[in-house]
């Protein structure tokens, strides 16, 4: 029996827009690191004017790779990101479905540190802890297929990390 093949692969080169933040999830044995990357595209319009558009990408790195990201990355650094697209769904208070597309990180290479040092694992954990009641819960970040999150389960992480 023949099976069809598919490909879900993302490769980006861009600058970090948010410092890495580490959360512990599940049975406290797994950790997840989240951060943002921006990419730019330029083109000329019909009047020969140079135009530019910036895309912002949400990156999620699990376990050891997440710890490495937190150790060496900081806002502004140029990185190569390789991973796969994941989309999560949740409902807001009015019942409207909200979607969030993220890149589950498989590989990362620091291309230019721009004279900066990484945030560090402890500071990345502190960033999560200092968010207080806004810390993401286990249900908000999952390697499983996207699922609906009930109103009582939904929280945010400093505003930028969720929906």
LOTORLUM-351056 format. One record per residue: residue in three letters; residue number from 1; x, y, z of N, C-alpha, C in turn. Coordinates in nm, 2 decimals. Layout:
BEGIN
   residu   num     n_c1     n_c2     n_c3    ca_c1    ca_c2    ca_c3     c_c1     c_c2     c_c3
      ALA   NUM        X        Y        Z        X        Y        Z        X        Y        Z
...
//
This chain:
BEGIN
   residu   num     n_c1     n_c2     n_c3    ca_c1    ca_c2    ca_c3     c_c1     c_c2     c_c3
      UNK     1     0.08    -0.12     0.00     0.00     0.00     0.00     0.09     0.12     0.00
      UNK     2     0.06     0.21    -0.09     0.14     0.34    -0.10     0.09     0.44     0.00
      UNK     3     0.19     0.51     0.06     0.15     0.61     0.15     0.20     0.75     0.10
      UNK     4     0.12     0.85     0.12     0.17     0.98     0.07     0.26     1.04     0.18
      UNK     5     0.36     1.11     0.13     0.45     1.18     0.22     0.42     1.32     0.23
      UNK     6     0.46     1.38     0.34     0.44     1.52     0.36     0.57     1.58     0.43
      UNK     7     0.58     1.71     0.43     0.69     1.78     0.48     0.64     1.90     0.56
      UNK     8     0.69     1.91     0.68     0.66     2.03     0.77     0.80     2.08     0.82
      UNK     9     0.86     2.17     0.75     0.99     2.21     0.78     1.00     2.37     0.76
      UNK    10     1.06     2.43     0.86     1.07     2.58     0.86     1.22     2.61     0.88
      UNK    11     1.28     2.70     0.80     1.41     2.75     0.82     1.41     2.90     0.82
      UNK    12     1.46     2.96     0.92     1.46     3.11     0.93     1.59     3.16     0.97
      UNK    13     1.63     3.28     0.92     1.74     3.35     0.98     1.68     3.49     1.02
      UNK    14     1.69     3.52     1.14     1.64     3.65     1.19     1.69     3.69     1.33
      UNK    15     1.64     3.80     1.38     1.69     3.85     1.51     1.59     3.82     1.62
      UNK    16     1.64     3.79     1.74     1.55     3.77     1.85     1.48     3.89     1.89
      UNK    17     1.35     3.88     1.91     1.27     4.00     1.95     1.24     3.99     2.10
      UNK    18     1.25     3.88     2.16     1.22     3.86     2.31     1.33     3.77     2.37
      UNK    19     1.37     3.80     2.49     1.46     3.71     2.56     1.39     3.58     2.58
      UNK    20     1.47     3.47     2.58     1.42     3.34     2.61     1.36     3.33     2.75
      UNK    21     1.25     3.26     2.77     1.18     3.24     2.90     1.16     3.09     2.91
      UNK    22     1.20     3.03     3.03     1.19     2.88     3.05     1.08     2.86     3.15
      UNK    23     0.99     2.76     3.12     0.89     2.71     3.21     0.91     2.56     3.23
      UNK    24     0.87     2.52     3.35     0.87     2.37     3.37     0.73     2.32     3.36
      UNK    25     0.71     2.21     3.29     0.58     2.16     3.26     0.56     2.02     3.29
      UNK    26     0.44     1.97     3.29     0.41     1.83     3.32     0.45     1.79     3.46
      UNK    27     0.53     1.68     3.46     0.57     1.62     3.59     0.70     1.68     3.64
      UNK    28     0.72     1.81     3.60     0.84     1.89     3.64     0.97     1.83     3.58
      UNK    29     0.96     1.73     3.49     1.07     1.67     3.42     1.10     1.74     3.29
      UNK    30     1.00     1.81     3.23     1.02     1.87     3.10     1.02     2.02     3.12
      UNK    31     1.10     2.08     3.04     1.11     2.23     3.03     1.08     2.28     2.89
      UNK    32     1.03     2.39     2.88     1.00     2.45     2.75     1.05     2.60     2.75
      UNK    33     1.12     2.64     2.65     1.17     2.77     2.63     1.10     2.84     2.52
      UNK    34     1.06     2.96     2.54     0.99     3.03     2.43     1.06     3.17     2.41
      UNK    35     1.07     3.21     2.29     1.12     3.34     2.25     1.07     3.37     2.11
      UNK    36     1.10     3.50     2.07     1.05     3.54     1.94     1.16     3.57     1.84
      UNK    37     1.14     3.56     1.71     1.23     3.59     1.61     1.16     3.67     1.50
      UNK    38     1.23     3.77     1.45     1.17     3.86     1.34     1.25     3.84     1.22
      UNK    39     1.18     3.83     1.10     1.25     3.82     0.97     1.19     3.94     0.89
      UNK    40     1.27     3.98     0.79     1.24     4.10     0.71     1.24     4.06     0.56
      UNK    41     1.15     4.11     0.49     1.14     4.09     0.34     1.14     4.23     0.28
      UNK    42     1.21     4.25     0.17     1.21     4.38     0.10     1.17     4.35    -0.05
      UNK    43     1.11     4.45    -0.11     1.07     4.44    -0.25     1.05     4.58    -0.31
      UNK    44     1.04     4.59    -0.44     1.01     4.72    -0.50     0.87     4.71    -0.55
      UNK    45     0.79     4.82    -0.53     0.65     4.82    -0.58     0.65     4.87    -0.72
      UNK    46     0.53     4.89    -0.78     0.52     4.93    -0.92     0.58     5.06    -0.95
      UNK    47     0.59     5.15    -0.85     0.65     5.28    -0.86     0.80     5.28    -0.83
      UNK    48     0.86     5.16    -0.82     1.00     5.14    -0.79     1.04     5.19    -0.65
      UNK    49     0.95     5.20    -0.56     0.98     5.24    -0.42     1.01     5.11    -0.34
      UNK    50     1.11     5.12    -0.26     1.15     5.00    -0.18     1.06     4.99    -0.06
      UNK    51     1.00     4.87    -0.05     0.91     4.84     0.06     0.97     4.73     0.15
      UNK    52     0.93     4.73     0.27     0.98     4.63     0.37     0.86     4.58     0.46
      UNK    53     0.86     4.45     0.48     0.76     4.39     0.57     0.84     4.30     0.67
      UNK    54     0.80     4.31     0.80     0.86     4.23     0.90     0.76     4.12     0.95
      UNK    55     0.80     4.00     0.96     0.72     3.89     1.02     0.78     3.85     1.15
      UNK    56     0.69     3.83     1.25     0.73     3.79     1.38     0.69     3.64     1.41
      UNK    57     0.78     3.56     1.45     0.76     3.42     1.47     0.78     3.38     1.62
      UNK    58     0.69     3.30     1.66     0.70     3.24     1.80     0.77     3.11     1.80
      UNK    59     0.88     3.10     1.88     0.96     2.98     1.88     0.94     2.91     2.01
      UNK    60     0.93     2.78     2.01     0.92     2.69     2.12     1.03     2.58     2.12
      UNK    61     1.11     2.58     2.22     1.22     2.48     2.23     1.20     2.39     2.35
      UNK    62     1.21     2.26     2.34     1.19     2.17     2.45     1.31     2.12     2.52
      UNK    63     1.31     2.10     2.65     1.41     2.03     2.72     1.56     2.08     2.70
      UNK    64     1.65     2.00     2.67     1.79     2.04     2.66     1.81     2.15     2.56
      UNK    65     1.75     2.14     2.44     1.76     2.25     2.34     1.71     2.38     2.39
      UNK    66     1.60     2.38     2.47     1.55     2.50     2.53     1.65     2.56     2.63
      UNK    67     1.71     2.47     2.71     1.81     2.52     2.80     1.93     2.58     2.73
      UNK    68     1.97     2.52     2.62     2.08     2.58     2.54     2.04     2.72     2.49
      UNK    69     1.92     2.73     2.43     1.88     2.85     2.38     1.88     2.96     2.49
      UNK    70     1.83     2.93     2.61     1.82     3.03     2.72     1.96     3.06     2.76
      UNK    71     2.06     2.97     2.75     2.19     3.00     2.80     2.27     3.09     2.70
      UNK    72     2.25     3.08     2.57     2.33     3.16     2.48     2.26     3.27     2.41
      UNK    73     2.12     3.28     2.41     2.05     3.37     2.33     2.00     3.49     2.41
      UNK    74     1.99     3.61     2.34     1.94     3.73     2.40     1.88     3.82     2.29
      UNK    75     1.79     3.91     2.32     1.73     3.99     2.23     1.83     4.06     2.14
      UNK    76     1.80     4.06     2.01     1.88     4.13     1.91     1.98     4.04     1.84
      UNK    77     2.01     3.92     1.89     2.11     3.83     1.83     2.05     3.77     1.70
      UNK    78     2.14     3.75     1.60     2.10     3.69     1.47     2.12     3.54     1.49
      UNK    79     2.01     3.46     1.46     2.01     3.32     1.47     1.95     3.25     1.35
      UNK    80     2.00     3.13     1.33     1.94     3.04     1.23     1.85     2.94     1.31
      UNK    81     1.72     2.93     1.26     1.62     2.85     1.33     1.57     2.74     1.23
      UNK    82     1.57     2.62     1.28     1.51     2.51     1.19     1.41     2.43     1.28
      UNK    83     1.29     2.41     1.23     1.19     2.34     1.31     1.07     2.31     1.22
      UNK    84     0.96     2.29     1.29     0.83     2.26     1.22     0.72     2.34     1.28
      UNK    85     0.62     2.37     1.19     0.51     2.45     1.23     0.41     2.37     1.32
      UNK    86     0.36     2.44     1.42     0.26     2.38     1.51     0.16     2.49     1.53
      UNK    87     0.03     2.46     1.54    -0.08     2.55     1.56    -0.16     2.51     1.68
      UNK    88    -0.18     2.60     1.78    -0.26     2.57     1.90    -0.39     2.65     1.89
      UNK    89    -0.49     2.60     1.95    -0.62     2.67     1.94    -0.68     2.68     2.09
      UNK    90    -0.73     2.79     2.12    -0.80     2.81     2.24    -0.92     2.90     2.22
      UNK    91    -1.01     2.90     2.32    -1.13     2.99     2.31    -1.11     3.11     2.41
      UNK    92    -1.15     3.23     2.37    -1.15     3.34     2.46    -1.28     3.34     2.54
      UNK    93    -1.30     3.44     2.62    -1.42     3.44     2.71    -1.55     3.44     2.64
      UNK    94    -1.55     3.50     2.51    -1.68     3.51     2.44    -1.70     3.38     2.35
      UNK    95    -1.61     3.28     2.36    -1.63     3.16     2.28    -1.56     3.16     2.15
      UNK    96    -1.50     3.27     2.11    -1.43     3.29     1.98    -1.30     3.21     1.99
      UNK    97    -1.27     3.13     1.88    -1.15     3.05     1.87    -1.03     3.14     1.84
      UNK    98    -0.92     3.12     1.91    -0.80     3.19     1.88    -0.69     3.09     1.85
      UNK    99    -0.62     3.12     1.74    -0.52     3.03     1.69    -0.38     3.10     1.71
      UNK   100    -0.28     3.01     1.74    -0.15     3.06     1.76    -0.05     2.96     1.68
      UNK   101     0.02     3.01     1.59     0.11     2.93     1.51     0.25     2.95     1.57
      UNK   102     0.32     2.84     1.59     0.45     2.85     1.65     0.55     2.76     1.57
      UNK   103     0.67     2.78     1.60     0.77     2.69     1.54     0.84     2.61     1.65
      UNK   104     0.82     2.48     1.64     0.88     2.38     1.74     1.02     2.37     1.69
      UNK   105     1.11     2.41     1.77     1.25     2.41     1.73     1.32     2.28     1.73
      UNK   106     1.39     2.25     1.62     1.46     2.12     1.61     1.61     2.15     1.61
      UNK   107     1.65     2.27     1.56     1.80     2.31     1.55     1.81     2.46     1.55
      UNK   108     1.92     2.51     1.61     1.94     2.65     1.62     2.09     2.67     1.62
      UNK   109     2.13     2.78     1.54     2.27     2.82     1.53     2.28     2.97     1.55
      UNK   110     2.36     3.01     1.65     2.39     3.15     1.67     2.48     3.20     1.56
      UNK   111     2.43     3.30     1.48     2.51     3.35     1.37     2.59     3.48     1.41
      UNK   112     2.53     3.56     1.49     2.60     3.69     1.53     2.54     3.73     1.66
      UNK   113     2.63     3.73     1.76     2.59     3.77     1.90     2.58     3.92     1.92
      UNK   114     2.64     3.99     1.82     2.63     4.14     1.83     2.69     4.19     1.96
      UNK   115     2.79     4.13     2.01     2.86     4.18     2.13     2.78     4.15     2.26
      UNK   116     2.67     4.07     2.25     2.59     4.05     2.37     2.62     3.91     2.43
      UNK   117     2.58     3.89     2.55     2.59     3.76     2.62     2.45     3.71     2.63
      UNK   118     2.44     3.57     2.64     2.31     3.51     2.65     2.24     3.54     2.78
      UNK   119     2.11     3.53     2.79     2.03     3.55     2.91     2.08     3.46     3.02
      UNK   120     2.10     3.33     2.99     2.13     3.24     3.10     2.01     3.16     3.15
      UNK   121     2.02     3.04     3.18     1.91     2.95     3.22     1.84     3.01     3.34
      UNK   122     1.92     3.05     3.45     1.86     3.10     3.57     1.77     3.22     3.55
      UNK   123     1.83     3.32     3.47     1.75     3.44     3.44     1.63     3.41     3.36
      UNK   124     1.64     3.31     3.27     1.52     3.28     3.18     1.41     3.22     3.27
      UNK   125     1.45     3.14     3.37     1.36     3.08     3.47     1.30     3.19     3.55
      UNK   126     1.38     3.29     3.59     1.33     3.40     3.68     1.23     3.48     3.60
      UNK   127     1.25     3.50     3.47     1.16     3.58     3.38     1.02     3.51     3.39
      UNK   128     1.02     3.38     3.39     0.89     3.31     3.40     0.83     3.32     3.54
      UNK   129     0.91     3.31     3.64     0.87     3.32     3.78     0.82     3.46     3.81
      UNK   130     0.88     3.56     3.76     0.84     3.70     3.79     0.72     3.74     3.72
      UNK   131     0.67     3.66     3.63     0.54     3.69     3.56     0.42     3.67     3.65
      UNK   132     0.45     3.61     3.77     0.35     3.60     3.87     0.23     3.51     3.82
      UNK   133     0.11     3.57     3.83    -0.01     3.49     3.79    -0.02     3.47     3.64
      UNK   134     0.07     3.53     3.57     0.07     3.52     3.42     0.15     3.41     3.37
      UNK   135     0.21     3.32     3.45     0.29     3.21     3.41     0.20     3.11     3.34
      UNK   136     0.26     3.06     3.22     0.18     2.96     3.15     0.17     2.83     3.22
      UNK   137     0.05     2.77     3.21     0.03     2.64     3.27     0.06     2.53     3.17
      UNK   138     0.07     2.42     3.22     0.10     2.30     3.14     0.01     2.28     3.02
      UNK   139    -0.11     2.32     3.03    -0.21     2.30     2.92    -0.18     2.40     2.81
      UNK   140    -0.11     2.51     2.84    -0.09     2.61     2.74     0.02     2.58     2.64
      UNK   141     0.11     2.49     2.68     0.22     2.45     2.59     0.23     2.30     2.59
      UNK   142     0.21     2.24     2.47     0.20     2.10     2.46     0.26     2.05     2.33
      UNK   143     0.33     1.94     2.34     0.38     1.88     2.21     0.27     1.80     2.14
      UNK   144     0.16     1.78     2.21     0.05     1.71     2.14    -0.02     1.79     2.03
      UNK   145    -0.11     1.73     1.96    -0.19     1.80     1.86    -0.26     1.92     1.93
      UNK   146    -0.29     2.02     1.85    -0.36     2.13     1.90    -0.49     2.09     1.97
      UNK   147    -0.53     2.15     2.08    -0.65     2.11     2.14    -0.72     2.24     2.19
      UNK   148    -0.84     2.24     2.22    -0.91     2.35     2.27    -0.88     2.36     2.42
      UNK   149    -0.86     2.48     2.46    -0.83     2.51     2.60    -0.95     2.58     2.66
      UNK   150    -1.00     2.53     2.77    -1.12     2.59     2.84    -1.08     2.73     2.90
      UNK   151    -1.18     2.81     2.92    -1.16     2.94     2.98    -1.08     2.94     3.11
      UNK   152    -1.12     2.84     3.19    -1.05     2.84     3.32    -0.90     2.79     3.31
      UNK   153    -0.87     2.73     3.20    -0.73     2.68     3.19    -0.64     2.79     3.12
      UNK   154    -0.70     2.89     3.05    -0.62     2.98     2.97    -0.56     3.09     3.06
      UNK   155    -0.43     3.11     3.04    -0.35     3.22     3.10    -0.26     3.28     3.00
      UNK   156    -0.19     3.38     3.03    -0.10     3.45     2.94     0.04     3.46     3.00
      UNK   157     0.13     3.48     2.92     0.27     3.49     2.96     0.33     3.63     2.92
      UNK   158     0.32     3.72     3.01     0.37     3.86     2.98     0.31     3.92     2.86
      UNK   159     0.20     3.87     2.82     0.13     3.94     2.71     0.17     3.90     2.57
      UNK   160     0.30     3.88     2.54     0.35     3.85     2.41     0.35     3.71     2.37
      UNK   161     0.36     3.62     2.47     0.39     3.48     2.44     0.26     3.40     2.40
      UNK   162     0.15     3.45     2.43     0.02     3.37     2.40    -0.07     3.46     2.33
      UNK   163    -0.13     3.42     2.22    -0.23     3.48     2.15    -0.22     3.63     2.15
//
